[in-house]
């Protein structure tokens, strides 16, 4: 396999240390992922002051929860409302907010999503099972620079008095990209 | 460049087909491709814009039909060849043929990884020049077709929009990708009505946003 050969070569030439490669893989496979973003959204739902900080300085609000660094240096939060649904894409490559969502799924990086997210977002949403009435405007955000976007989905009803940990179970990765909605209380897998 | 990467509005690419409960990596080689790309990037011999350009320079037919970690691997090989870190025969055989380039430091260690990732690579830069536009300014994206790197996608060129927000000075990818300096410019988020981009059949309520550098824009 070509990649394996490349790894052997770069280790032989002293350019990479195998333990560092393992650390990189483990970081994104086990520690950095959409649970981080779900904690941000749950806090925003539960704490109006935190939501306000997310609106005005998302990078620092997200850093308050310890989520910082690569591919999250300049964060903007996009709040879904009764009349606005936000959806994020990178038509030119695979830009994605790593500290809060981890590495992007294959479909996010692939030509079908990248081509149609901007030209037919409602058709794309239909494919994800999200059917929006015409009265809800769809706002698409193409990540063409180093600004990274996190969608704050609407808080589902029937969650009054829930703790942030409980609320976070309703927040899916796709709801933070904008290709999904937050789960309703009865939809959470045990 | 008008390459395979500039996908906004392309037709005929099929269903999105999201995978349920998708794992972070699908195979060991994907883990390795990811980690090698990251670890070699840490030397700072190339920047993020040059990396993107190395990937988009892949032939469009191959780009559109390759998995993303294949694209990353191809890009990494191109960057390492350009930087004189490896020679083609070595890549082919997976064995050293020429001495390594002296990079004036050893490889990044496992203990250094968290710190490097945490610091990230902020792209904002101080800028003395005043911004030309302000929120609600009407602007038009310029028509241009550079053969080098740019972050102005084709589907926005020539179209009229409105400034939504201003992000201050940011590194300019069109020069930074080619070793011609960071040349920071004001960066703006610009909103375009779906109908301005896609015609009358687009929903009246919908809009697209992109983050665009000042030289991509003129007053409308």
Interface residues (C-beta under 8 A of the other chain):
Chain A: X1 X2 X3 X4 X5 X6 X7 X8 X9 X10 X12 X13 X14 X15 X16 X17 X19 X20 X21 X22 X23 X24 X25 X27 X28 X29 X33 X68 X69 X70 X71 X72 X73 X74 X76 X91 X92 X93 X94 X102 X103 X105 X106 X107 X109 X110 X111 X112 X113 X114 X115 X116 X118 X119 X121 X122 X124 X127 X128 X134 X135 X136 X137 X138 X139 X140 X141 X142 X143 X144 X145 X146 X147 X174 X179
Chain B: X5 X6 X7 X8 X9 X10 X11 X13 X14 X15 X16 X17 X18 X19 X22 X24 X25 X26 X29 X31 X32 X33 X34 X35 X36 X38 X39 X40 X43 X48 X52 X55 X56 X64 X67 X68 X69 X73 X76 X77 X85 X86 X90 X91 X92 X93 X94 X95 X96 X100 X103 X106 X107 X108 X109 X110 X112 X113 X114 X116 X117 X118 X119 X120 X121 X122 X123 X124 X151 X152 X153 X155 X167 X170 X171 X173 X187 X189 X194 X197 X198 X203 X205 X206 X207 X208 X209 X210 X211 X212 X213
